[in-house]
Amino acid sequence: MPLRIRRAYDPPTPDDGCRVLIDRLWPRGLKRENAGVDHWLRELAPSNELRKWFGHAPERWDEFRRRYADELQSPAAAPALAELRGLIAAHPVLTLVYGARDTTHNNAEALRLWLEGEAGPGGP
């Protein structure tokens, strides 16, 4: 599946395909008309508790991914996850959009890895 990730603050490009914001809060200082976001699935963002615990600390990355995978498998995430899977099936390219500064350790990358089955046991 052609999943890409991109920071919300980077200008959208035609190569992005369908752009899906997966942050709980709208990125600070970004105007909606400049974001080029087609869908906002805030229910797929990590919980506030998990996000605060992680704090984008690289040494917590593996544990963050495990805990986030647990959240993604909860009944509360099921409707938004089904919607995302529908969007993936309907579009040749889908870009997960996030607002974090860290381009390596962020929820979009964790979600992409989980969806692609690279999260290990407990993946989709």
C-alpha positions in Angstrom: 0.0 0.0 0.0 1.4 3.4 -1.0 1.4 5.3 2.3 3.5 8.4 2.7 4.0 10.7 5.7 4.5 14.4 5.6 4.7 17.3 8.1 1.6 19.5 8.1 3.9 22.6 7.8 5.4 21.4 4.5 3.5 22.6 1.5 1.2 20.0 -0.1 2.3 18.6 -3.4 0.3 16.8 -6.1 2.3 13.6 -5.3 0.7 13.5 -1.8 -2.6 12.1 -3.1 -5.2 12.0 -0.4 -3.9 13.9 2.7 -5.2 12.7 6.1 -4.3 14.6 9.3 -3.9 12.2 12.2 -3.2 14.6 15.1 -5.7 15.2 17.9 -5.2 18.9 17.7 -5.0 21.1 14.6 -1.3 22.1 14.0 -0.6 25.4 15.7 -0.4 28.4 13.4 -1.4 26.5 10.3 -4.3 27.9 8.3 -6.8 25.2 7.2 -6.8 26.6 3.6 -3.0 26.2 3.4 -2.9 22.7 4.9 -4.3 20.8 1.9 -5.9 18.3 4.3 -8.6 16.2 2.8 -9.6 14.3 6.0 -8.9 14.8 9.7 -9.1 11.6 11.7 -8.2 12.8 15.1 -9.5 9.6 16.7 -6.4 7.8 15.3 -4.0 10.1 17.1 -2.3 8.7 20.3 -4.2 9.5 23.5 -3.1 12.7 25.3 -1.6 10.6 28.1 0.5 8.6 25.6 1.6 11.6 23.6 2.7 13.4 26.8 4.5 10.4 28.1 6.4 9.9 24.8 7.4 13.5 24.4 9.2 12.5 21.2 12.0 11.0 23.2 13.8 8.6 20.8 14.7 6.2 23.7 10.9 5.7 24.2 10.1 5.1 20.5 9.8 1.3 20.7 7.6 1.4 23.8 5.5 4.3 22.3 4.9 2.2 19.2 3.8 -0.8 21.3 1.4 1.3 23.4 0.1 3.2 20.3 -0.6 -0.2 18.6 -2.6 -1.2 21.7 -4.7 2.0 21.4 -5.2 1.4 17.7 -6.6 -2.0 18.4 -9.1 -0.7 20.9 -12.9 -0.6 20.1 -12.8 3.2 20.3 -10.4 3.4 17.3 -12.3 0.9 15.1 -14.6 3.4 13.3 -11.7 5.8 12.4 -9.5 2.9 11.5 -12.1 1.5 9.1 -12.5 4.9 7.6 -8.8 5.2 7.0 -8.6 1.7 5.5 -11.4 2.8 3.2 -9.5 5.8 2.1 -6.4 3.8 1.5 -8.4 1.4 -0.7 -10.0 4.3 -2.6 -6.8 6.3 -3.4 -3.7 5.2 -5.2 -1.6 7.3 -2.8 -2.4 8.4 0.7 -0.3 10.7 2.9 -0.5 10.7 6.7 -0.1 14.3 7.8 1.3 15.2 11.3 2.4 18.3 13.1 5.4 17.1 15.1 8.9 18.6 14.6 10.6 15.1 14.8 10.4 13.6 11.3 11.5 10.2 12.4 9.7 9.6 15.8 6.1 10.7 15.3 2.7 9.2 15.4 2.3 9.2 11.6 5.4 7.1 11.2 4.3 4.7 13.9 0.8 4.4 12.3 2.4 3.8 8.9 4.6 1.1 10.3 1.7 -0.5 12.1 -0.5 -0.4 9.0 2.2 -2.0 6.9 2.6 -4.8 9.5 6.0 -3.8 10.6 5.0 -3.2 14.2 5.6 -6.9 15.1 3.1 -8.9 17.1 -0.2 -7.2 17.5 -0.1 -5.4 14.1 -3.2 -5.2 11.9 
